């Protein structure tokens, strides 16, 4: 079941050769590190003047909605799911 979090997190990200090529690799949330094993969808949206990159990602156990804000270079966990049925 999804739970809305909306919490800033520390993220290790991999950046490619263009500014558009970014991928979260590892996040630290609630004192635990989660290595991202797979990225699902990626989409962009505008919030005021900020461009947000929204990633659907998993560490193999949990599903995360990770949001990268290009205005202030911050990362937020928007939602998390534990893989259990609703």
KABEL-V365893 format. One record per backbone hydrogen bond with DSSP energy under -1.0 kcal/mol. NH is the residue of the N-H (numbers start at 1). CO is the residue of the C=O. If there is no record, write none. Layout:
# KABEL-V365893
<<NH/CO> <NH/CO>>
This chain:
# KABEL-V365893
<<3/80> <5/78> <6/77> <7/77> <9/75> <10/28> <12/26> <14/23> <16/21> <21/18> <22/20> <23/14> <25/12> <26/12> <27/34> <28/10> <29/32> <32/29> <34/27> <36/25> <37/58> <38/58> <40/56> <43/54> <45/52> <47/50> <50/47> <52/45> <53/68> <54/43> <55/66> <56/41> <57/64> <58/38> <59/62> <63/81> <64/57> <65/79> <66/55> <67/76> <68/53> <69/74> <70/51> <73/69> <76/67> <77/7> <78/65> <80/3> <81/63>>
